[in-house]
């Protein structure tokens, strides 16, 4: 346990010092995995590799490639321009409230079916473009709150909404013998998406109250 604790401390130190050495975190996490495996059972290293969710990792790799392809093709930028045009069409007096509602709902539905991390990354670039161009009556800095809340809630909408959902399904398939006890993608649509539809209106009222009525920043 002490050896494993030392490896954990080394990883945390590497994370803290990342602005100094500028090494991608994936490298020292991979090195920590190899060092831990060699310390405990270096003659049977392959059994540790069997615990890695390779299908989940490949899914995320291809998902990020897919999102990057959409970005290079201009599809995401077109979506962002469409959202901004819809917001701009609203009267200036209620434009900020309308922007909060649109960003919240689009973020929730979008992150539910496109994984919240790549979706949020792309929408942040859209908000940065909005900050440079500017729309009267809209404060782009405050739209990060409905974006964040929508992406968080959207993670429960489908199996693709969050990495935790995919890992949960993979672990469930590996550790359960009865198919009725396994977590499937349809379970998230059956229970998660209705919960999303209940939580988003509540979040919308809270965001409108804090941003548009109380003026919190």
Protein Blocks (a to p, Z undefined) as FASTA:
>chain_A
ZZmmmmmmmmmmmmmmmmmnopafklmmmmmmmmmmmmmommlmmlmmmmpcfklmmmmm
mmmmmmmmmmmnommmmmmmmmmmmmmmpcfklmmmmmmmmmmmmmmmmmmmnojklmmm
mmmmmmmmmmmnopghiafklmmmmmmmmmmmmmmmpmklpmklmmmmmmmmmmpmblkl
pccfklmmmmmmmmmmmmmmmmmmmmmmmmmmnopZZ
